[in-house]
Amino acid sequence: MNSIERRVRSWRWLGLSAGVVLADQTSKAYIARHFGEFEVTRVLPILDITRMQNVGAAFSLLASASGWQRWFFIALALGVSIAIVAWLVRSRTNPGVLLPAGLAFILGGAVGNLIDRVRLGSVIDFIHFHWHQAYFPAFNLADTSITIGAGLLLLDALADARRNR
């Protein structure tokens, strides 16, 4: 594969990441404009839209820390994002679809939440599943994208293990 083909392939995956960031930031802007914090709108019997500000990580991990976690998560997201962009741009092999797609979804989600942390000091979460009185922690499209990306990386690893048997 020549360098032009590699660049085109890289931009395709970076374009997917940009689409994730756009969808994430657009949805959060809508929620911020139309919902007060903790305002709830029932969508389905098991799904609410509830605006929450999360200063922690996924599932509000470290939310009660003294503030250092903001800078830790900013540094972590920047480091992961730089590493993924470098891999997508510099990869000389043909990794198939699952691995670069997974990395692109993770990159888009990381950047989406990074923008919130830098701009607001917290992340806007609003998708809130529950079953009767049991509530799953609220999340957003960036978190969903990171989860999809992790799933694609696992599928790629399983496929790679089967090929190498």
ROZADREN-103579 format. One line per field, with one value per atom (N, C-alpha, C, O): residue in one letter; z, y, x. Coordinates in pm, 1 decimal, m for minus. Atoms other than C-alpha are relative to their C-alpha. Layout:
<recs>
code: [A;...]
c3: [Z;...]
c2: [Y;...]
c1: [X;...]
</recs>
This chain:
<recs>
code: [M;M;M;M;N;N;N;N;S;S;S;S;I;I;I;I;E;E;E;E;R;R;R;R;R;R;R;R;V;V;V;V;R;R;R;R;S;S;S;S;W;W;W;W;R;R;R;R;W;W;W;W;L;L;L;L;G;G;G;G;L;L;L;L;S;S;S;S;A;A;A;A;G;G;G;G;V;V;V;V;V;V;V;V;L;L;L;L;A;A;A;A;D;D;D;D;Q;Q;Q;Q;T;T;T;T;S;S;S;S;K;K;K;K;A;A;A;A;Y;Y;Y;Y;I;I;I;I;A;A;A;A;R;R;R;R;H;H;H;H;F;F;F;F;G;G;G;G;E;E;E;E;F;F;F;F;E;E;E;E;V;V;V;V;T;T;T;T;R;R;R;R;V;V;V;V;L;L;L;L;P;P;P;P;I;I;I;I;L;L;L;L;D;D;D;D;I;I;I;I;T;T;T;T;R;R;R;R;M;M;M;M;Q;Q;Q;Q;N;N;N;N;V;V;V;V;G;G;G;G;A;A;A;A;A;A;A;A;F;F;F;F;S;S;S;S;L;L;L;L;L;L;L;L;A;A;A;A;S;S;S;S;A;A;A;A;S;S;S;S;G;G;G;G;W;W;W;W;Q;Q;Q;Q;R;R;R;R;W;W;W;W;F;F;F;F;F;F;F;F;I;I;I;I;A;A;A;A;L;L;L;L;A;A;A;A;L;L;L;L;G;G;G;G;V;V;V;V;S;S;S;S;I;I;I;I;A;A;A;A;I;I;I;I;V;V;V;V;A;A;A;A;W;W;W;W;L;L;L;L;V;V;V;V;R;R;R;R;S;S;S;S;R;R;R;R;T;T;T;T;N;N;N;N;P;P;P;P;G;G;G;G;V;V;V;V;L;L;L;L;L;L;L;L;P;P;P;P;A;A;A;A;G;G;G;G;L;L;L;L;A;A;A;A;F;F;F;F;I;I;I;I;L;L;L;L;G;G;G;G;G;G;G;G;A;A;A;A;V;V;V;V;G;G;G;G;N;N;N;N;L;L;L;L;I;I;I;I;D;D;D;D;R;R;R;R;V;V;V;V;R;R;R;R;L;L;L;L;G;G;G;G;S;S;S;S;V;V;V;V;I;I;I;I;D;D;D;D;F;F;F;F;I;I;I;I;H;H;H;H;F;F;F;F;H;H;H;H;W;W;W;W;H;H;H;H;Q;Q;Q;Q;A;A;A;A;Y;Y;Y;Y;F;F;F;F;P;P;P;P;A;A;A;A;F;F;F;F;N;N;N;N;L;L;L;L;A;A;A;A;D;D;D;D;T;T;T;T;S;S;S;S;I;I;I;I;T;T;T;T;I;I;I;I;G;G;G;G;A;A;A;A;G;G;G;G;L;L;L;L;L;L;L;L;L;L;L;L;L;L;L;L;D;D;D;D;A;A;A;A;L;L;L;L;A;A;A;A;D;D;D;D;A;A;A;A;R;R;R;R;R;R;R;R;N;N;N;N;R;R;R;R]
c3: [0.0;0.0;0.0;82.9;6.4;m99.1;100.2;165.2;m102.8;115.5;m25.2;70.6;29.2;m62.2;45.9;106.9;m45.4;0.4;152.2;208.2;m146.9;367.3;52.8;148.5;m45.5;404.1;m18.6;69.2;24.2;248.0;105.0;160.0;m100.8;480.7;137.5;211.7;m129.4;781.4;13.2;117.3;m6.0;697.7;11.8;74.9;m13.2;663.5;147.3;195.9;m140.9;1021.9;85.1;179.8;m74.1;1149.5;m26.3;61.2;31.4;972.3;86.4;131.2;m88.7;1170.6;140.9;205.6;m132.0;1490.5;5.9;103.8;4.3;1388.1;1.9;66.4;m2.0;1323.1;139.0;180.1;m138.0;1673.0;86.9;165.3;m78.9;1824.8;m32.0;58.6;39.9;1625.9;58.7;114.3;m55.6;1728.3;152.1;208.1;m145.1;2090.8;44.1;131.4;m41.1;2117.0;m35.2;39.1;38.1;1931.4;99.4;142.7;m96.0;2163.1;136.2;200.8;m129.5;2473.6;m2.3;96.5;11.5;2348.2;7.3;71.9;m5.5;2295.3;143.7;192.0;m138.0;2643.8;90.2;172.8;m82.4;2802.2;m21.8;72.3;31.6;2625.3;48.0;86.9;m23.5;2694.5;132.9;164.9;m125.9;3030.7;111.9;94.6;m120.1;3375.7;61.3;30.8;m62.0;3585.2;80.5;156.6;m62.9;3711.1;m52.2;0.5;60.5;3497.1;m74.4;m145.3;53.9;3384.9;m100.4;m75.3;97.0;3074.4;m28.4;m71.7;24.0;3046.5;m150.0;m212.5;141.6;2696.4;m18.5;m104.7;m3.0;2762.1;146.4;233.4;m140.8;3078.0;66.8;189.5;m56.5;3123.0;m35.5;m1.7;47.1;2972.8;27.2;m12.3;m22.7;3091.5;m64.8;m82.1;33.3;2958.2;124.6;162.4;m124.2;3269.8;m9.6;m18.8;9.3;3252.9;133.6;238.8;m118.4;3496.3;m38.7;m151.7;18.1;3532.5;74.7;195.4;m58.7;3594.5;4.5;m99.9;m12.9;3732.6;4.2;0.2;m5.0;3749.9;m137.7;m240.2;124.7;3487.7;m19.7;39.1;24.1;3361.5;132.1;223.6;m119.6;3622.5;121.5;235.3;m104.1;3823.6;84.4;198.7;m68.7;3920.3;35.3;m51.1;m53.5;4131.7;1.9;14.2;0.4;4121.5;131.4;133.1;m129.6;4491.3;34.4;146.0;m25.5;4458.7;8.0;m23.9;m32.2;4540.8;m119.8;m99.8;117.1;4183.4;m89.1;m206.4;79.3;4070.3;m115.5;m216.8;102.2;3866.6;m133.2;m238.3;126.7;3608.4;m84.3;m202.8;73.2;3512.7;m37.6;m144.0;31.6;3529.6;m123.7;m214.7;114.1;3287.2;m126.8;m236.8;117.1;3056.8;m55.7;m176.3;45.0;3043.4;m60.4;m163.0;50.4;2995.4;m138.3;m229.1;129.5;2711.2;m107.6;m221.5;98.0;2540.8;m40.8;m159.6;30.6;2566.1;m86.5;m184.8;78.2;2436.9;m140.0;m238.1;130.6;2156.8;m91.1;m209.2;80.0;2039.8;m46.9;m162.5;37.2;2045.1;m109.5;m202.6;100.8;1845.4;m134.2;m237.5;126.6;1584.5;m63.2;m183.5;53.3;1547.8;m60.6;m168.7;54.0;1501.8;m129.5;m227.0;120.4;1249.7;m119.2;m232.1;109.1;1046.6;m44.7;m163.4;32.8;1062.1;m28.7;m73.7;19.1;1039.1;m144.0;m239.1;132.9;748.2;m46.4;m162.6;36.4;755.3;m26.1;4.3;18.8;655.0;116.4;115.7;m119.8;992.3;m12.5;85.4;16.3;845.0;37.5;20.2;m31.8;965.1;150.0;200.2;m140.4;1327.9;85.2;166.0;m82.5;1479.2;m24.4;71.8;18.0;1313.7;31.0;80.9;m34.4;1351.0;151.5;202.1;m145.9;1720.4;55.0;143.2;m44.4;1767.4;m35.7;42.6;41.5;1573.7;92.8;129.0;m94.0;1799.3;136.5;198.2;m128.7;2111.5;m8.2;83.8;18.0;1976.6;2.0;71.4;3.0;1900.7;136.5;175.5;m134.6;2245.1;96.7;176.9;m89.2;2423.5;m25.5;68.7;33.2;2238.0;39.6;88.8;m40.1;2296.2;148.4;187.0;m144.3;2672.5;39.5;135.4;m26.5;2665.7;m18.7;62.1;25.0;2516.9;119.6;164.7;m117.0;2804.9;121.2;190.7;m119.0;3070.0;m6.7;93.5;14.8;2929.9;11.1;79.9;8.3;2865.1;128.0;172.7;m112.1;3163.8;133.7;239.0;m122.8;3417.1;36.5;136.4;m22.0;3395.6;m134.1;m235.4;122.4;3140.3;14.4;120.2;m0.7;3049.3;m33.8;m141.1;21.1;3086.5;m3.1;63.0;9.3;2996.7;m34.1;m19.6;30.7;2888.2;128.8;184.0;m133.4;3198.4;m0.4;2.3;m3.5;3198.2;144.5;235.4;m132.2;3493.1;m15.1;m119.0;m7.9;3591.4;136.3;239.5;m122.7;3849.3;78.6;30.3;m81.4;4127.0;m12.1;56.5;20.7;4008.8;m119.4;m231.6;104.1;3809.4;m40.5;44.2;55.7;3581.7;m4.8;m30.1;7.5;3592.3;m137.4;m240.5;124.9;3331.5;m84.6;m32.4;92.4;3024.2;m119.0;m120.6;116.2;2688.7;m126.3;m120.7;126.8;2322.7;m5.3;m67.1;m3.2;2384.0;73.8;28.2;m75.7;2647.0;m82.2;m81.8;85.8;2408.5;m108.4;m137.8;105.2;2136.0;53.0;m13.5;m60.5;2368.1;24.5;2.0;m24.9;2463.0;m130.4;m135.8;131.1;2097.1;m48.8;m98.6;41.6;2021.1;74.1;13.9;m78.5;2305.4;m46.3;m54.2;50.8;2178.1;m132.5;m154.7;129.3;1827.6;18.2;m53.8;m27.7;1968.9;52.4;15.9;m48.4;2154.4;m113.3;m122.0;115.6;1838.5;m88.6;m137.5;81.3;1648.0;64.6;m4.3;m70.5;1914.1;m8.8;m27.0;14.4;1903.8;m141.3;m159.5;138.4;1523.8;m27.0;m97.1;17.6;1534.2;66.3;11.0;m68.1;1786.1;m80.6;m86.6;83.5;1561.3;m124.7;m166.2;120.4;1256.3;31.6;m53.1;m38.3;1444.9;60.0;105.3;m52.6;1559.1;m96.0;m68.7]
c2: [m116.7;0.0;123.7;135.7;m119.1;333.9;105.4;89.5;m100.8;648.8;73.4;113.2;m67.4;808.5;m86.7;m36.3;90.0;503.0;m3.0;m6.2;m1.6;502.6;126.9;121.9;m126.7;869.8;1.6;47.7;5.3;816.4;m88.5;m53.2;91.1;521.2;67.2;54.8;m68.2;727.3;105.9;115.2;m106.6;1018.7;m56.8;4.7;62.0;784.1;m29.4;m1.8;32.2;667.5;125.7;133.5;m126.7;1016.9;72.3;142.4;m55.3;1127.7;m63.6;5.1;67.5;866.2;58.2;84.1;m60.4;1005.2;139.5;174.9;m136.2;1359.1;m5.3;78.2;16.7;1241.3;m32.0;18.0;33.0;1092.1;125.8;151.7;m123.2;1418.6;95.9;154.8;m89.0;1618.9;m45.1;36.3;52.7;1393.1;17.7;57.5;m11.9;1392.8;145.0;172.7;m140.0;1768.7;63.0;147.1;m50.8;1842.1;m46.8;31.6;51.9;1615.1;66.2;97.9;m64.7;1767.4;145.8;195.3;m139.0;2121.8;7.3;96.5;3.0;2032.7;m22.2;48.0;30.9;1883.3;120.2;154.9;m115.7;2183.1;116.3;189.3;m108.5;2425.3;m28.3;64.0;32.5;2239.1;m68.8;m89.7;70.4;2064.5;68.9;106.6;m41.5;2190.5;m121.6;m235.4;114.3;1979.0;m83.4;m29.2;100.4;1666.0;2.4;m69.7;2.4;1746.4;m132.4;m175.7;133.7;1417.3;2.5;61.9;25.4;1329.9;m149.7;m206.3;143.4;974.0;m22.8;37.4;33.6;831.4;m136.9;m155.3;136.4;464.1;m39.7;26.8;41.8;276.9;m28.2;m24.2;29.3;191.3;105.6;88.6;m99.9;506.1;141.0;178.9;m142.3;865.9;81.0;33.1;m99.6;1168.8;87.6;155.1;m72.4;1327.2;70.0;4.2;m72.5;1600.6;m6.5;27.6;7.4;1541.1;47.9;27.3;m40.7;1692.6;m100.4;m118.9;104.2;1423.3;49.3;67.5;m43.3;1537.6;m119.5;m102.7;120.4;1177.6;m62.6;2.8;76.9;911.7;m79.1;m47.4;85.0;645.7;m49.8;m83.5;44.0;547.5;86.7;40.3;m98.4;858.1;m41.2;2.5;40.4;692.6;124.6;208.8;m111.2;940.8;133.3;238.7;m124.9;1196.5;76.0;198.5;m67.1;1269.8;39.8;85.0;m41.6;1335.4;152.3;220.6;m142.1;1681.9;92.7;213.1;m86.2;1811.7;m39.4;m2.4;42.3;1655.6;m89.0;m95.4;95.2;1401.6;68.8;7.3;m71.6;1668.5;2.3;m30.8;m11.6;1721.4;m136.5;m152.5;136.5;1349.9;m50.4;m104.9;48.4;1268.6;79.8;24.8;m79.6;1556.2;m54.0;m75.5;52.4;1427.8;m139.4;m169.9;135.9;1069.3;3.0;m67.5;m9.2;1162.9;56.0;9.2;m54.2;1372.1;m105.2;m121.5;102.7;1092.9;m110.7;m150.6;105.8;826.0;49.8;m21.3;m55.8;1052.9;15.9;m18.3;m16.9;1136.9;m135.2;m150.2;133.7;769.6;m62.4;m123.8;58.5;664.0;70.0;3.6;m72.7;939.6;m42.9;m68.0;41.8;846.7;m139.7;m163.9;135.4;479.9;m0.2;m63.6;m1.4;550.9;60.9;14.0;m68.4;783.7;m76.5;m77.0;62.7;580.2;m149.1;m206.7;144.2;223.3;m37.4;15.6;39.5;54.9;m131.4;m169.7;127.5;m270.8;21.0;126.9;m4.4;m344.7;m74.2;m197.2;64.3;m409.3;m49.5;m96.6;36.7;m485.2;117.1;232.9;m104.9;m293.4;12.8;124.5;m5.0;m385.8;82.7;164.2;m70.6;m252.0;151.6;226.8;m146.3;93.4;60.6;172.9;m51.8;134.5;11.2;110.8;m4.6;48.9;116.8;188.8;m112.3;296.5;133.9;228.6;m124.4;563.7;32.8;148.9;m23.7;519.2;43.7;134.7;m38.4;537.5;142.6;221.8;m134.9;848.0;103.7;204.9;m94.8;1022.7;19.6;132.5;m10.8;944.4;71.4;153.8;m64.3;1048.7;150.4;229.6;m142.8;1380.8;69.6;182.4;m59.4;1442.4;32.2;141.5;m25.5;1406.0;95.3;171.2;m92.8;1591.0;145.2;232.1;m135.6;1896.9;47.1;160.6;m36.9;1895.9;29.8;129.3;m19.0;1858.7;130.0;200.4;m124.3;2145.4;120.5;217.8;m113.2;2371.8;19.6;132.6;m9.8;2291.7;m47.9;m14.9;59.4;2107.5;m130.0;m193.0;123.9;1812.9;m45.5;23.2;57.3;1593.3;m1.1;m35.8;5.4;1624.7;m142.5;m194.3;132.3;1287.9;18.4;107.4;m19.2;1240.6;m126.2;m126.0;124.2;884.8;m81.0;m116.6;55.4;719.2;m118.9;m100.9;122.9;357.4;m40.5;m14.0;50.1;202.4;m116.7;m135.0;108.5;m100.1;13.6;m14.9;m32.4;m10.6;102.8;214.5;m96.2;155.6;m16.8;52.4;21.3;27.5;84.2;62.9;m92.4;298.5;m29.0;m42.7;11.8;248.7;140.9;235.0;m135.4;544.9;63.3;m3.6;m72.4;810.3;5.6;2.9;m7.5;831.2;86.4;143.4;m85.3;1013.0;m71.3;m186.9;62.7;946.7;m28.1;m126.0;26.1;976.3;m130.6;m212.0;124.7;701.7;m120.1;m225.1;106.9;492.0;m34.1;m151.3;20.8;540.1;m73.9;m163.2;68.3;434.9;m146.9;m234.2;137.9;122.7;m80.0;m194.5;66.3;37.0;m27.0;m135.7;17.4;90.8;m112.7;m193.2;108.7;m137.1;m135.3;m232.8;124.3;m402.5;m41.5;m159.6;31.0;m378.1;m47.7;m137.0;47.2;m414.8;m143.0;m223.1;137.8;m727.9;m96.5;m204.7;84.7;m869.7;m20.6;m131.0;11.5;m795.0;m95.8;m177.1;88.9;m970.6;m144.8;m234.9;136.1;m1274.5;m54.0;m169.5;41.5;m1285.5;m28.7;m124.3;19.6;m1251.7;m130.6;m203.5;125.5;m1536.4;m121.4;m222.3;111.0;m1760.1;m18.2;m130.9;9.2;m1675.6;m61.1;m128.7;47.4;m1762.1;m139.5;m185.8;138.1;m2106.6;m96.9;m216.9]
c1: [84.6;0.0;89.7;179.9;m84.6;149.1;m46.6;m149.8;28.0;152.6;m131.5;m197.7;127.5;m145.5;m117.0;m211.2;106.7;m363.7;m8.2;m117.7;m2.1;m254.0;m65.1;m142.4;59.0;m347.4;m150.2;m223.2;144.6;m689.5;m67.0;m171.2;54.8;m750.0;m1.4;m98.8;m8.3;m636.0;m108.3;m173.3;99.8;m864.1;m139.9;m225.9;131.8;m1160.8;m28.6;m138.3;20.4;m1112.9;m4.0;m82.3;4.4;m1039.6;m132.1;m182.9;131.5;m1358.9;m108.9;m200.7;94.3;m1552.1;10.9;m90.6;m20.0;m1399.6;m61.3;m126.8;56.2;m1495.8;m152.7;m216.1;145.4;m1853.2;m51.7;m156.4;37.7;m1868.5;6.1;m85.2;m14.0;m1741.2;m115.0;m173.9;108.3;m1996.0;m134.2;m208.1;125.4;m2286.9;m4.1;m106.2;m6.6;m2172.6;m19.6;m101.8;7.4;m2125.4;m135.4;m186.0;132.3;m2451.1;m105.1;m189.5;98.1;m2649.3;15.9;m84.0;m22.8;m2488.0;m44.2;m98.4;44.8;m2554.5;m152.1;m207.1;146.3;m2920.8;m47.2;m136.1;38.6;m2947.4;26.8;m57.6;m34.6;m2770.4;m97.3;m128.6;93.9;m3009.3;m142.0;m213.6;140.3;m3332.5;m30.8;m147.8;21.6;m3283.4;77.5;193.4;m70.5;m3199.7;67.2;31.4;m67.5;m2967.7;m100.3;m180.5;86.7;m3149.3;m144.1;m228.8;133.4;m3456.2;m16.4;74.4;23.0;m3609.7;m113.9;m218.8;105.6;m3808.3;m0.9;99.5;13.9;m3936.6;m15.7;m103.0;5.6;m3874.5;m65.1;m151.0;53.8;m3951.2;m14.4;41.6;11.2;m4049.9;135.1;145.0;m132.5;m3679.6;104.5;221.6;m95.6;m3518.7;m49.9;m160.1;25.2;m3509.5;111.1;223.1;m101.8;m3329.2;10.5;m85.3;m23.3;m3179.3;134.8;238.4;m128.0;m2917.2;73.2;19.2;m86.2;m2631.8;139.6;184.0;m139.4;m2285.2;86.4;70.7;m84.0;m2023.8;143.8;206.6;m139.4;m1687.8;94.5;216.4;m81.5;m1567.3;13.9;m5.3;m13.3;m1506.6;m128.6;m232.0;116.6;m1744.4;m55.5;19.6;70.9;m2003.0;33.9;26.3;m33.5;m1898.3;120.3;134.5;m122.4;m1569.3;81.3;105.3;m79.2;m1367.4;m75.9;m13.4;77.2;m1652.1;13.8;1.8;m9.6;m1604.0;144.1;169.7;m138.6;m1227.9;6.8;m90.4;m12.4;m1096.2;19.0;35.3;m16.8;m1061.7;117.3;122.0;m116.2;m734.7;m41.2;28.5;42.5;m932.8;m27.5;m9.7;24.3;m1027.7;127.1;124.8;m126.6;m664.3;54.3;114.1;m41.9;m588.3;m73.8;m11.3;79.0;m874.6;29.3;22.9;m39.3;m774.1;131.4;143.5;m129.8;m414.6;m15.4;45.3;22.0;m532.1;m64.6;m20.5;68.6;m769.7;93.1;91.3;m95.4;m500.5;102.1;130.2;m99.3;m243.7;m56.6;5.7;64.1;m482.6;m32.3;m10.5;37.3;m603.9;121.3;115.5;m122.1;m252.1;51.9;91.5;m48.7;m151.6;m87.0;m34.9;89.3;m459.3;17.7;25.1;m20.5;m414.2;132.0;138.1;m130.2;m47.3;m9.3;44.3;12.2;m136.2;m80.1;m39.6;84.1;m413.0;73.8;59.4;m70.4;m190.7;124.2;156.7;m128.3;131.1;m6.0;93.1;9.2;2.9;35.1;m22.3;m46.3;178.5;m62.3;m49.2;62.4;m12.7;m148.5;m203.5;144.1;m368.3;m64.2;m69.4;51.7;m533.7;m144.6;m202.4;140.5;m876.5;m89.0;m51.1;96.7;m1179.3;m23.7;m35.9;38.7;m1248.4;95.9;51.3;m97.8;m924.9;m3.0;m18.0;3.5;m917.8;m136.7;m143.5;132.6;m1295.8;m14.0;m65.9;4.3;m1268.4;79.6;32.9;m82.5;m986.0;m64.1;m56.5;66.2;m1178.8;m117.1;m136.3;109.8;m1484.3;53.1;m2.3;m59.5;m1265.4;53.7;33.2;m53.1;m1090.5;m111.9;m101.1;111.2;m1420.5;m62.0;m92.0;57.0;m1559.1;93.0;48.8;m96.9;m1240.5;5.6;9.2;m5.4;m1228.9;m130.6;m128.3;127.5;m1601.0;m4.4;m46.0;m1.4;m1561.5;112.3;98.1;m110.2;m1227.7;m46.1;m13.3;50.8;m1399.4;m82.4;m66.3;81.0;m1649.9;87.3;66.3;m84.5;m1380.6;78.3;91.1;m75.9;m1173.5;m93.8;m62.9;92.6;m1473.8;m81.3;m100.6;94.4;m1696.8;56.2;1.7;m51.9;m1481.2;m69.5;m34.8;73.8;m1722.2;m56.0;m42.4;56.8;m1898.2;m152.2;m204.6;146.1;m2266.6;m43.4;m12.3;60.2;m2441.7;m150.7;m204.2;144.8;m2806.3;m78.3;m200.6;70.9;m2892.5;m4.5;99.5;12.6;m3031.3;m96.8;m218.6;80.6;m3153.6;m28.7;50.0;36.6;m3333.2;m96.0;m159.5;97.0;m3534.6;m66.3;m5.6;74.0;m3799.3;80.3;98.4;m75.6;m3595.1;151.7;227.0;m143.7;m3254.7;44.7;m1.3;m45.1;m3076.3;143.9;232.1;m134.0;m2776.1;58.1;m17.2;m55.4;m2532.6;m25.6;m19.3;25.9;m2612.8;126.8;238.3;m112.8;m2392.3;m39.8;m148.9;23.3;m2367.3;46.2;88.0;m40.0;m2288.4;149.9;191.6;m144.7;m1912.4;28.6;108.9;m17.2;m1932.2;m45.6;18.6;51.2;m2141.0;101.5;125.4;m99.5;m1880.7;122.9;175.5;m115.0;m1597.6;m33.5;50.4;42.5;m1794.6;m6.9;37.8;3.9;m1861.4;142.6;171.9;m139.1;m1492.2;68.3;139.4;m60.0;m1385.2;m53.7;21.1;58.4;m1626.1;60.7;87.6;m63.2;m1480.3;143.3;188.2;m137.1;m1127.3;m1.2;84.8;11.6;m1236.3;m33.0;24.9;32.2;m1394.8;122.4;146.6;m121.3;m1073.9;99.6;161.3;m92.2;m866.2;m45.6;36.4;52.1;m1095.0;19.7;58.1;m19.6;m1082.1;147.7;180.9;m143.6;m703.4;45.2;127.6;m35.3;m676.8;m46.9;23.4;49.3;m888.7;85.7;113.1;m84.2;m676.4;134.6;192.9;m133.7;m357.9;0.5;105.1;6.5;m475.6;60.4;63.8]
</recs>
